[in-house]
């Protein structure tokens, strides 16, 4: 899909975008603040994901400052796409397979609100995601892959009830899990493409020749 180069954004747009992305960062960091009571809590993907959202989205919010208003976001939306997949994983796993504890504000932010705003940001906000190449969703599973490789290498017991290396069903579960993540990535990719197509300006009609 061809996307025209981003025009220089207007100051009002930059201000609104900065406020929105600072709000996304605040959702992530507030969830971490309310939930984390000890360092070991960061072994869980919910806390790591929300912390990553906070750090990354503060950086995204400051892009207009670093570029003196010439750009509103980086040229690549890889990080946003990858975080959208990670946060979707956190929401679906927590709500369907674990106890999401949505009656507690911290877990409500980590398991529902932050995933929703991160997905909304990727699909609806900005323009960089419209330039995502068709193979990129395959790479968005890199962050979960690194995380679960860390769990296996260190023997940390987080999510042992789902991912038990000693279980004969471990390999099929892992393959199905990462397959579902890839499908999720392509769903987000497709939604972003659809939004990009809707936003694309209609091509100008043929210009009638002027008789002489």
C-alpha positions as CSV (number, residue, x, y, z in Angstrom):
1,X,0.0,0.0,0.0
2,X,1.4,3.4,-1.0
3,X,1.3,6.0,1.7
4,X,2.2,9.6,0.9
5,X,5.1,11.1,2.9
6,X,3.9,12.7,6.1
7,X,3.4,16.4,5.8
8,X,4.8,18.6,8.6
9,X,2.3,18.2,11.4
10,X,0.4,21.2,12.7
11,X,1.2,22.3,16.3
12,X,-2.2,21.5,17.6
13,X,-1.9,17.9,16.2
14,X,1.5,17.5,17.8
15,X,0.2,18.7,21.1
16,X,-2.8,16.3,21.1
17,X,-0.6,13.4,20.0
18,X,1.9,14.1,22.7
19,X,-0.9,14.3,25.3
20,X,-2.4,11.0,24.0
21,X,0.9,9.1,24.1
22,X,1.8,10.5,27.5
23,X,-1.6,9.2,28.6
24,X,-0.8,5.7,27.2
25,X,2.6,5.9,29.1
26,X,0.7,6.9,32.3
27,X,-1.6,3.9,32.0
28,X,1.4,1.5,31.8
29,X,3.4,3.1,34.6
30,X,0.5,3.6,36.9
31,X,-0.4,-0.1,36.6
32,X,3.2,-1.0,37.5
33,X,3.2,1.3,40.4
34,X,0.0,-0.1,41.8
35,X,0.9,-3.8,41.3
36,X,4.6,-4.1,41.9
37,X,5.7,-4.6,45.5
38,X,9.0,-6.4,45.0
39,X,11.6,-6.9,42.3
40,X,10.5,-10.5,41.7
41,X,7.1,-9.1,40.4
42,X,9.0,-8.1,37.2
43,X,9.4,-11.7,36.3
44,X,5.8,-11.5,35.1
45,X,5.0,-10.4,31.6
46,X,2.1,-8.1,32.8
47,X,4.5,-6.0,34.7
48,X,7.3,-6.0,32.1
49,X,4.9,-5.2,29.3
50,X,3.3,-2.3,31.2
51,X,6.8,-1.0,32.1
52,X,7.9,-1.2,28.5
53,X,4.7,0.6,27.4
54,X,5.5,3.4,29.8
55,X,9.1,3.8,28.7
56,X,8.5,3.5,24.9
57,X,5.5,5.8,24.9
58,X,7.3,8.5,26.8
59,X,9.9,8.3,24.1
60,X,7.2,8.5,21.4
61,X,5.6,11.4,23.1
62,X,8.9,13.3,23.0
63,X,9.6,12.7,19.3
64,X,8.2,16.1,18.3
65,X,10.4,17.7,20.9
66,X,13.6,16.0,19.6
67,X,12.7,16.7,16.0
68,X,11.8,20.4,16.6
69,X,8.2,19.7,15.4
70,X,9.3,18.3,12.0
71,X,8.0,14.8,12.8
72,X,5.4,13.4,15.1
73,X,6.7,9.8,15.2
74,X,9.6,7.6,14.1
75,X,9.7,6.3,10.5
76,X,9.2,2.7,11.7
77,X,6.3,1.5,13.8
78,X,7.9,-1.9,14.6
79,X,8.0,-1.2,18.4
80,X,4.4,-0.1,18.4
81,X,3.3,-3.2,16.5
82,X,5.3,-5.5,18.7
83,X,4.0,-3.9,21.9
84,X,0.4,-4.2,20.6
85,X,1.0,-8.0,20.1
86,X,2.5,-8.3,23.6
87,X,-0.3,-6.4,25.3
88,X,-2.9,-8.3,23.4
89,X,-1.3,-11.5,24.6
90,X,-1.3,-10.2,28.2
91,X,-5.0,-9.3,28.0
92,X,-6.2,-12.5,26.4
93,X,-4.1,-14.8,28.6
94,X,-5.0,-13.0,31.8
95,X,-8.8,-12.8,31.1
96,X,-9.3,-16.3,29.5
97,X,-6.6,-18.5,31.3
98,X,-5.7,-16.8,34.5
99,X,-7.4,-14.6,37.2
100,X,-7.3,-11.1,35.7
101,X,-8.3,-9.5,39.0
102,X,-10.0,-6.6,37.1
103,X,-11.7,-5.4,40.4
104,X,-8.2,-4.1,41.4
105,X,-7.2,-0.8,39.7
106,X,-3.6,-1.9,39.0
107,X,-4.6,-5.2,37.3
108,X,-7.4,-3.5,35.5
109,X,-4.8,-1.1,34.0
110,X,-2.3,-3.9,33.2
111,X,-4.7,-6.5,31.9
112,X,-7.3,-4.4,30.1
113,X,-6.9,-0.7,29.8
114,X,-3.3,-0.5,28.8
115,X,-3.6,-3.3,26.2
116,X,-6.7,-1.5,24.7
117,X,-5.0,1.9,24.4
118,X,-1.8,0.4,22.9
119,X,-3.8,-1.5,20.3
120,X,-5.9,1.6,19.5
121,X,-2.7,3.6,19.2
122,X,-1.2,1.2,16.7
123,X,-4.3,0.8,14.6
124,X,-5.8,4.4,14.7
125,X,-3.1,6.9,15.7
126,X,-0.3,8.2,13.5
127,X,0.7,7.0,10.0
128,X,3.8,5.0,10.3
129,X,1.9,1.7,10.8
130,X,0.4,2.1,7.3
131,X,3.9,1.5,5.9
132,X,4.3,-1.8,7.8
133,X,5.7,-4.4,5.4
134,X,3.8,-7.7,5.1
135,X,6.6,-9.7,6.7
136,X,7.0,-7.5,9.8
137,X,4.2,-9.1,11.9
138,X,6.3,-12.3,11.8
139,X,9.0,-10.5,13.7
140,X,6.6,-9.0,16.3
141,X,6.8,-12.2,18.3
142,X,10.5,-11.5,19.0
143,X,9.8,-9.9,22.4
144,X,7.6,-12.7,23.8
145,X,10.1,-15.2,22.4
146,X,13.0,-13.5,24.3
147,X,10.9,-13.4,27.4
148,X,9.9,-17.1,27.4
149,X,13.5,-18.1,26.5
150,X,14.6,-16.2,29.6
151,X,12.1,-18.1,31.7
152,X,13.3,-21.5,30.4
153,X,17.0,-20.5,30.8
154,X,16.6,-19.3,34.3
155,X,14.0,-21.8,35.6
156,X,11.8,-18.9,36.8
157,X,8.4,-20.4,37.7
158,X,6.2,-17.6,36.2
159,X,3.3,-19.1,34.2
160,X,4.4,-22.6,35.2
161,X,0.7,-23.7,35.1
162,X,0.6,-23.0,31.4
163,X,4.2,-23.5,30.2
164,X,5.6,-26.5,32.0
165,X,8.8,-27.8,30.3
166,X,8.3,-31.2,31.9
167,X,4.8,-31.6,30.4
168,X,4.5,-33.8,27.3
169,X,2.2,-31.1,25.9
170,X,4.8,-28.4,26.3
171,X,5.9,-28.3,22.6
172,X,2.4,-28.3,21.1
173,X,1.3,-25.6,23.5
174,X,4.3,-23.4,22.7
175,X,3.8,-23.9,18.9
176,X,0.1,-23.1,19.2
177,X,0.8,-20.1,21.4
178,X,3.3,-18.5,19.0
179,X,1.2,-19.4,16.1
180,X,-1.7,-17.5,17.7
181,X,0.6,-14.5,18.3
182,X,1.5,-14.4,14.6
183,X,-2.2,-14.5,13.7
184,X,-2.8,-11.7,16.2
185,X,0.0,-9.7,14.5
186,X,-1.6,-10.1,11.1
187,X,-5.0,-9.1,12.4
188,X,-3.5,-5.9,13.7
189,X,-1.6,-5.4,10.4
190,X,-4.9,-5.9,8.5
191,X,-6.8,-3.5,10.7
192,X,-4.0,-0.8,10.3
193,X,-4.1,-1.3,6.5
194,X,-7.9,-1.0,6.4
195,X,-7.7,2.3,8.4
196,X,-4.9,3.5,6.1
197,X,-7.1,2.8,3.1
198,X,-10.0,4.6,4.6
199,X,-7.9,7.6,5.4
200,X,-6.2,7.7,2.0
201,X,-7.2,10.7,0.0
202,X,-9.4,9.9,-3.1
203,X,-7.4,10.1,-6.3
204,X,-8.0,13.2,-8.3
205,X,-10.3,12.8,-11.3
206,X,-9.0,13.3,-14.8
207,X,-8.4,16.9,-15.7
208,X,-10.3,17.9,-18.8
209,X,-8.2,19.2,-21.6
210,X,-8.6,22.9,-22.3
211,X,-9.7,23.6,-25.9
212,X,-7.6,26.1,-27.8
